Amino acid sequence: MVTILALAAAVLYGTADFLGGVASRRVSVFAVLAMTVPAGAMVVVAVALLGEAPWLGGLFGSGLGSPASLGGWGAVGWAAASGVCGTSGLIAFYAGFATAPISVVAPVAALVSTVLPVGIALLGGERLTAGMVAGGLICLLAIVLVSMPPGRAGSGSRLRGLGYGIAAGAGFGLFFLFLKNAGQSGVLWPVAVSRTAGTLVAFGIALATRTRPWRCASGRTVVIALVSGAVDAAANVCYVLATRVGLFGLAVVITALYPGMTVLLARWLLGERMRGLQRAGLLLAAIGVVLLTL
């Protein structure tokens, strides 16, 4: 079950990143964030409140939707911290795309966002079988390969890309870790708190930079950004569910395969060509997932 949920999270995260990237080509990154993050928050909060409706008989009474399932202010703090870290990671991620080679930013961010929480999980006592270790290493290699589009740049530009990639990966890695801690006793409300905290950060940056997303974006771009936020929120829910039904390290490694979905969508919908390395990465991802599952 953890494999299915983590794969669902990877597919949804990759789709959200693709849609967010398309929107970012038309308006500023800050404008996109000010639309995507709040959209996700509204979707999750609405579903959580709907699950509490008496006339539905407690649709999520098992703990998916109860505010009490947050488990106290400690869990609220973890959820809020995850939202701040996730939004901060997105800022560094997209800023890196704008000023440095994607071939440097993307793989570094993916690796750091995987190694950081998995390392903490191992230090916390999680034990992996030899097959899981092999599958995890293959998945890490797959992440690097599928995240490497063509392009050359000078050493200075690559150094900036390294910095942005590390910053983005650290933000994503902490997001994964903190959201897992917040979701120990619930799912929807921890994600709702996380997205709400991220919304405050996105709005704060929009105000500081005097960004007005609703005025600078076309109707089509607004729709794409809103859908991206809703899909990303669904990915958050799948990820938290995955961490609750199986090993945290396993869930993070599989979820981190999300760049593969982004590459596939760019190929199918935008006609972008896939390099041989990216095709090899997708094949390795499939092999790695099989090993992790076994």
N, C-alpha and C positions, 0 to 999 in steps of 0.2 A: 504493500500500500504506500509506503514512504516513497518508493520509486515513481509510482504513478502520480502522486501529488507533487513531488519535486519536479517531474517532467512537465506537468501542467503549469507549475509556476514558471519554469524556464520558457515555455512557449508563450505564456502571457507577458512575461517581462520583455522578451525579445520583440513581441508585437508592439508593446507600449513604447519601447525604445525606437522602433522603426517609425511609428506614427509621430512621436515627439521629434525625431530627426527631420521628418518631412515638414512639420510645422516650423521648426527652427530655421529652415531654409528660406522661409517667407517673412518671418518677424524675428525680433531679438530673443535671445535665450531667456531673459528675464520675463518677457511677455508670455512665452510658452509656459514657463514654470508657474506664473501667476494664474494660468488657466487649468493646467493639468493637475496640479496638486490639490487645489480646492475641489475640482470635479470628483476626484477620487474620494476625498473626505465626505462629500455630500452623499455619494452612493453608499459608502459603508455605513455612515450614520443612519441613513434612511432605512437600509436593510436591517440594521441592528434594532432600531426603534420598531420597525414592522414586526420583527420577531417577538417583541414584547407585547404586541397588541393582544388584549384579552380575547377578542373575537376570533383570533387565530389559534387560541388554545396554547399559547407559548410555543410558537413554531420552532424556536431555538432554545427550548427549555433545558437542553442538555449542557448548557454552558457556553454555546456559541454566541448567544446574544444577550446574556444577562449582565447589567452593569456591575452587579455584585461579584461576577466571575473575574473581575480585574484583580481581586485579591488584596485590595488596600492601596495606599498611596505609593508604596514601593513599586508596584506593578505599573501604576500610572506614570511614575517617573521614568521607568524603563521604556514605556511606550512613547512618551514625549521625547525622550532622548533619541530613540530610533528615528522618529520623524525629522528631528533637526539634523541628524547625521545623514539620513538618506537624501534630504533636499540639498544639503551642503555638498554631498558627493555628486549630485546631478549638476550643480553649478560648476564644479571643477571639471567634470566630464565634458560638458558642452563647451566650456571656455577653452579646454584643451583642444577640442576639435577645431575651434575657430583660429587658434594661434600656433598649433603644433601639429606634427604628422599624426594622423589617425593610427598609422601602423605602429606608433610608439604608445600613444595614450591608451588605446583600447586593450591590447594584451596585458599591459602593466596593471591597469585598473582591474581587469578580470582576475589576474593572478593574485594581486594583493587582497582583493575582496574574498578570495577563496582561502588563501593560506592563513590569513589573520584569524578568522573565526574557527577554522579547523584546528589550527595550532592550539588555540585556547581550549577547544573541546578535548583534544588529546591530553593537555595538561590537567584538565578536569577529571580525567579518569576514563574517557571513552577508549575502547579497544577495538581495533579493526582487524579482520582476518587478512591473510596474505592476498587473497583474491580482491578484497576491497582496496587494499593499498595499491595493488597493480592497476585496478580499474580507476582509482583516483588519480594516479600519476598519468595514465593515458588520457583521462578527461582534462587534466591540466594542460597537457600538450595540445589537445584538441582545441581548448579555449584560445591558446596562443595562435594556432594556425588559422582558425576561422575568423580571428579578429585582425588579420593582417592584409589590408588592401594594398595595392601597389602604391609606390611613391617614394621619392628620395628627398632628403633634406640635409642641411648642414648640421654640424655637431651642436651648434648653439640651439637650433630649433629642436633637435632631438633631446637635448638636455631639458628644455622647457617641457617637452612632451613627457619625459620621465617624471618630472615634478608634478605635473597635472595628473598623470596616471596614478602615482602613489597617493596623492591627495584624494582623488576620486575613489580609488580602491579602498583606502582607509575608511572613507565615509560609508561606502556600501558595506564593507565588512562589519563595521560597528553597527550599522543598521540591521544586518542579519542577526548579529549577536544579541543586541538589545531587544529586538522584536521577539526573538525566541524566548528571552527571559520574561518579557511582558506577557507572553502567550501561554505560560505554563498552566493557567487555570481557565483560559477563555480564548476566543479567537476574534470575533467581530469587534468587540469593544476595545481591546488592545490596538487593533488595526485602526479603528476610528480615532482613538486618541493620538496615535502616531501620525495619521494623515492630517489631523487638525493642527498639531504642532508644526508639521511641515508647511501647512497653509500659512500660519503666522509668519514663518520665515520668508516664504515666497512673497507674501504681501508686503512685508517689511522692506525687502530688497526692491520691490517694484516702486514703493513710495520713495525710498532713498534715491533711486535712479530716475524718478519721475517717469516711470514707464506706465503707459495706459493701454493695456492689452486689448480692451474691447474697441478702442478707437484705431489702433494701428494694424489690426488684423482683419482680413476679409471674413465673410460669413463661413466660407468653406474651411479656412484655416482654424477658425474657432471650433467648428465641429470636430475636426481632426484632433485638436488639442484636448477637447473634452472627452472624446472617445479614448484617447491615449491615457488620460487620467483614470477613467473608469476601469480600463483593462489592467492598468498597473495596480489598482486597488484590489482587483480580483486575484492578481498574482500574489499580493501580500497575504491574502486569506489562505490560498493554497500552500504558500510557504510555511505559514504558522502551523497549519494542519500537519504538514509533512514533519515538522520538528517535534510534534506531539506524538506521532505514531511510530517513529523510528529514530535511529541515531542522528544526532544533530550534524555531525561531520558529513555523513552520507547525504543528508538533505541539502547541505550547502554546496557540495561538489556538483551534484546533479543540477541544482538550480542555476549554478554559475555557467551552465552551458547555453544560457540565453543568447549570446551573440550569434549562435548558429541559426536561430530563428530569424534574427534581424537580417542576416546575410541572405537567407532563402527568400524572404519577402522582397528584399531589394532586387533579387534576381527575377522573381515572378512578376512583381508589379511595376518595377522601374526599368527592367531590362538590363540591369547591371551584370556584367560578365563576372563569373566566378573563376578565380585562379585555381590552378592545380593544388596549391597548398590548402586553400579553403575546402576544396572537395575532399582532400585527404583528412582534413580536420573533422569534417562531418562524419566520415567513415570511422575515424578513431573514436569520436564521441559515442557512436552507436556501440562499438566494441566495449568501450569503457563502461557504459551503462549496463550492458549485459553482465560484465564481470562484477560490477557493484551489486547487481540484483542477485546473482548466484551466491 
